[in-house]
Amino acid sequence: MIGPVVGVILLSWLPRELPHGMPDAPFRTIFLLSLIPGIAAPLAFLIMVKETRRQPKPWLNFMKSVGELPPAFRRMLVAVGLFGSGDFSPSLLILAAATLLRSNHGAVRAGQIGAMLYVVRNIVYAAASYPIGWLADRRRKSPLLAAGYFCGAATAGLAALMFRNESSSVPALTAIFVVAGVFAAAQDTLEKAIPPDLTDEAIRGTVYGTLGAVNGAGDLIRVRWLAPYGPSCRRRLLLPWQRD
């Protein structure tokens, strides 16, 4: 939540301090400054986090371990892969919001509002994570994850509807980002919580590695079917920012 707030503050301050005639200079500066926490995070992890020593298991065979994954977990991987092939990054949602708002607010102000909407999404994400985890300890996790995936689909559908109607309603966009926050909380909480119920602890690393590989494959599929629309998306989404 801190990052987007700092971004909004910088977007308000930088245009007055940087040279005129460079409308993209504030955005370039913010991206450069984001390298500071980006580099500090892995360094802090390496220095501060001490992993518990575990007994090596040299007898585990990679392909055999993957082949012996339980059927129930394999079915989960199918669902995760199908959803991942249509899921999209929160950055694209921010860009969509800024694009919708630009005609009424200008590029910089639209970027500020988009960043604040991302703050709203992160607040909802943080607030919803605990109750979702609490429910997951008391009820079946799969229906909860399915409900979270439905929120993800609703986010995309509502955003597409706003583009169709050429709407720039901030309250409507806020509602979309709230739904996106609930989806993110459900996905991040439950996709990691379900595998231990379906698999053996001895292959937990393989299990999560396979889950990550399926998510990555879903990303590749999504990029592949979006690729034909890349040039038109660039003209509609990026070039207007350069003219502002």
C-alpha positions as CSV (number, residue, x, y, z in Angstrom):
1,M,0.0,0.0,0.0
2,I,2.9,2.4,0.7
3,G,4.3,2.2,-2.8
4,P,1.2,3.4,-4.7
5,V,0.7,6.2,-2.1
6,V,4.3,7.4,-2.6
7,G,3.7,7.1,-6.4
8,V,0.7,9.4,-6.2
9,I,2.7,12.0,-4.1
10,L,5.6,11.9,-6.6
11,L,3.2,12.3,-9.5
12,S,1.8,15.4,-7.8
13,W,5.3,16.9,-7.1
14,L,7.5,15.8,-10.0
15,P,5.7,17.7,-12.8
16,R,6.5,21.0,-11.1
17,E,10.2,20.1,-10.5
18,L,11.2,18.4,-13.8
19,P,11.8,20.2,-17.1
20,H,8.7,21.1,-19.2
21,G,8.3,19.5,-22.6
22,M,8.9,16.0,-21.2
23,P,5.4,14.7,-20.2
24,D,6.7,11.2,-19.5
25,A,9.6,12.4,-17.2
26,P,7.6,11.9,-14.0
27,F,6.8,8.3,-14.9
28,R,10.4,7.5,-15.9
29,T,11.6,9.0,-12.6
30,I,9.2,6.9,-10.6
31,F,10.2,3.7,-12.4
32,L,13.8,4.5,-11.6
33,L,13.1,5.1,-7.9
34,S,11.2,1.9,-7.7
35,L,14.5,0.1,-8.2
36,I,15.5,1.0,-4.7
37,P,12.9,-1.2,-2.9
38,G,13.1,-3.7,-5.7
39,I,16.8,-4.3,-5.0
40,A,16.5,-3.9,-1.2
41,A,13.9,-6.6,-0.9
42,P,16.0,-9.6,-2.0
43,L,19.0,-8.3,-0.1
44,A,16.9,-8.1,3.1
45,F,15.6,-11.6,2.4
46,L,19.1,-12.9,2.0
47,I,20.5,-11.2,5.1
48,M,17.5,-11.4,7.6
49,V,15.7,-14.7,6.8
50,K,17.3,-17.8,8.3
51,E,16.0,-21.0,6.8
52,T,15.5,-24.0,9.1
53,R,17.9,-26.8,8.2
54,R,16.3,-29.8,6.6
55,Q,17.6,-33.3,5.9
56,P,18.7,-33.7,2.3
57,K,16.7,-36.2,0.2
58,P,19.0,-37.2,-2.6
59,W,16.9,-40.3,-3.4
60,L,14.0,-38.2,-4.7
61,N,13.8,-38.3,-8.5
62,F,12.4,-35.2,-10.2
63,M,10.4,-36.9,-13.0
64,K,9.2,-39.6,-10.8
65,S,8.1,-37.1,-8.1
66,V,6.1,-35.2,-10.7
67,G,4.6,-38.4,-12.2
68,E,3.5,-39.5,-8.7
69,L,1.6,-36.3,-7.9
70,P,-1.9,-37.2,-6.6
71,P,-4.8,-37.1,-9.0
72,A,-6.7,-34.6,-6.9
73,F,-3.8,-32.2,-7.1
74,R,-3.5,-32.8,-10.9
75,R,-7.2,-31.8,-11.2
76,M,-6.4,-28.6,-9.3
77,L,-3.6,-27.9,-11.6
78,V,-5.9,-28.1,-14.6
79,A,-8.3,-25.5,-13.0
80,V,-5.3,-23.2,-12.1
81,G,-3.9,-23.4,-15.6
82,L,-7.3,-22.7,-17.2
83,F,-7.8,-19.7,-15.1
84,G,-4.2,-18.5,-15.4
85,S,-4.5,-18.5,-19.2
86,G,-7.1,-15.7,-18.9
87,D,-5.9,-13.9,-15.8
88,F,-4.0,-10.6,-16.2
89,S,-1.7,-8.4,-14.2
90,P,-3.0,-5.7,-11.8
91,S,-0.7,-3.3,-13.8
92,L,-3.0,-3.8,-16.8
93,L,-6.0,-2.9,-14.7
94,I,-4.3,0.3,-13.6
95,L,-3.5,1.1,-17.2
96,A,-7.1,0.5,-18.2
97,A,-8.4,2.8,-15.5
98,A,-5.9,5.5,-16.4
99,T,-6.9,5.2,-20.1
100,L,-10.6,5.5,-19.3
101,L,-9.9,8.5,-17.0
102,R,-7.4,10.3,-19.3
103,S,-10.0,12.2,-21.5
104,N,-11.6,13.9,-18.5
105,H,-8.6,14.3,-16.2
106,G,-5.4,14.4,-18.3
107,A,-2.6,11.9,-18.2
108,V,-0.9,12.8,-15.0
109,R,-4.1,13.1,-12.9
110,A,-5.5,9.9,-14.5
111,G,-2.2,8.2,-13.4
112,Q,-2.7,9.5,-9.9
113,I,-6.3,8.2,-9.6
114,G,-5.2,4.9,-11.1
115,A,-2.5,4.6,-8.4
116,M,-5.0,5.5,-5.7
117,L,-7.4,2.8,-7.0
118,Y,-4.5,0.4,-6.7
119,V,-4.2,1.5,-3.0
120,V,-7.9,0.7,-2.6
121,R,-7.3,-2.7,-4.2
122,N,-4.4,-3.4,-1.8
123,I,-6.4,-2.3,1.3
124,V,-9.2,-4.7,0.3
125,Y,-6.6,-7.4,-0.4
126,A,-5.1,-7.0,3.1
127,A,-8.5,-6.8,4.8
128,A,-10.0,-9.8,3.0
129,S,-7.0,-12.2,3.3
130,Y,-7.5,-12.9,7.0
131,P,-11.3,-13.7,6.9
132,I,-10.7,-15.8,3.8
133,G,-8.0,-17.8,5.6
134,W,-10.3,-18.1,8.6
135,L,-13.1,-19.5,6.5
136,A,-10.6,-21.8,4.8
137,D,-9.8,-23.4,8.1
138,R,-13.5,-24.1,8.8
139,R,-14.9,-24.9,5.4
140,R,-13.9,-26.6,2.1
141,K,-11.3,-24.5,0.4
142,S,-12.1,-25.4,-3.2
143,P,-15.5,-23.6,-3.3
144,L,-13.8,-20.5,-1.8
145,L,-11.1,-20.5,-4.4
146,A,-13.8,-21.0,-7.1
147,A,-15.6,-17.9,-5.7
148,G,-12.3,-16.0,-5.8
149,Y,-11.8,-17.0,-9.5
150,F,-15.4,-15.8,-10.2
151,C,-14.4,-12.4,-8.7
152,G,-11.4,-12.4,-11.1
153,A,-13.6,-13.0,-14.1
154,A,-16.0,-10.4,-12.9
155,T,-13.2,-7.9,-12.7
156,A,-12.3,-8.4,-16.3
157,G,-15.9,-8.4,-17.5
158,L,-16.7,-5.2,-15.7
159,A,-13.6,-3.5,-17.0
160,A,-14.5,-4.6,-20.6
161,L,-18.0,-3.2,-20.0
162,M,-16.7,0.2,-19.0
163,F,-14.6,0.3,-22.2
164,R,-17.6,-0.7,-24.3
165,N,-19.7,2.1,-22.7
166,E,-16.7,4.6,-22.7
167,S,-17.4,5.2,-19.1
168,S,-15.0,7.2,-16.9
169,S,-16.9,6.8,-13.6
170,V,-14.5,6.8,-10.7
171,P,-17.1,5.1,-8.3
172,A,-17.5,2.3,-10.9
173,L,-13.8,1.9,-11.2
174,T,-13.5,1.8,-7.4
175,A,-16.0,-1.0,-7.3
176,I,-14.0,-3.0,-9.9
177,F,-10.8,-2.5,-7.9
178,V,-12.6,-3.7,-4.7
179,V,-13.7,-6.9,-6.5
180,A,-10.1,-7.3,-7.8
181,G,-8.8,-7.0,-4.2
182,V,-11.1,-9.8,-3.0
183,F,-10.0,-11.9,-6.0
184,A,-6.3,-11.4,-5.2
185,A,-6.8,-12.2,-1.5
186,A,-8.6,-15.5,-2.4
187,Q,-6.1,-16.5,-5.0
188,D,-3.0,-15.8,-3.0
189,T,-4.4,-17.4,0.2
190,L,-6.1,-20.5,-1.2
191,E,-3.9,-21.5,-4.1
192,K,-1.1,-22.0,-1.5
193,A,-3.4,-23.5,1.2
194,I,-5.0,-26.2,-0.8
195,P,-2.0,-28.2,-2.0
196,P,-1.0,-29.4,1.5
197,D,-4.4,-31.0,1.8
198,L,-3.9,-33.0,-1.4
199,T,-0.2,-34.0,-1.3
200,D,2.4,-35.5,0.9
201,E,4.8,-33.3,2.9
202,A,7.9,-35.1,1.5
203,I,7.3,-33.7,-1.9
204,R,6.1,-30.2,-0.9
205,G,8.8,-28.4,-2.8
206,T,7.9,-30.3,-6.0
207,V,4.2,-29.6,-5.4
208,Y,4.7,-25.8,-5.2
209,G,7.2,-25.9,-8.0
210,T,4.7,-27.6,-10.3
211,L,2.0,-25.1,-9.2
212,G,4.4,-22.3,-10.2
213,A,5.2,-23.9,-13.5
214,V,1.5,-24.2,-14.3
215,N,0.9,-20.6,-13.4
216,G,3.8,-19.6,-15.7
217,A,2.4,-21.7,-18.5
218,G,-0.9,-20.0,-18.1
219,D,0.9,-16.6,-18.4
220,L,2.6,-17.8,-21.6
221,I,-0.7,-18.9,-23.1
222,R,-2.3,-15.6,-22.2
223,V,0.5,-13.7,-23.9
224,R,0.2,-15.8,-27.0
225,W,-3.5,-15.2,-27.5
226,L,-3.1,-11.5,-26.7
227,A,-0.1,-11.1,-29.1
228,P,-2.2,-10.4,-32.3
229,Y,-3.8,-7.4,-30.5
230,G,-0.5,-6.0,-29.3
231,P,-0.1,-3.3,-32.0
232,S,-3.6,-2.0,-31.8
233,C,-3.4,-2.0,-27.9
234,R,-0.2,0.0,-28.1
235,R,-1.8,2.6,-30.3
236,R,-4.9,2.9,-28.2
237,L,-3.2,2.7,-24.7
238,L,0.3,4.0,-25.0
239,L,0.4,6.6,-27.8
240,P,-2.2,8.9,-26.2
241,W,0.1,9.3,-23.2
242,Q,2.9,10.5,-25.4
243,R,0.8,13.2,-26.9
244,D,-0.3,14.7,-23.6
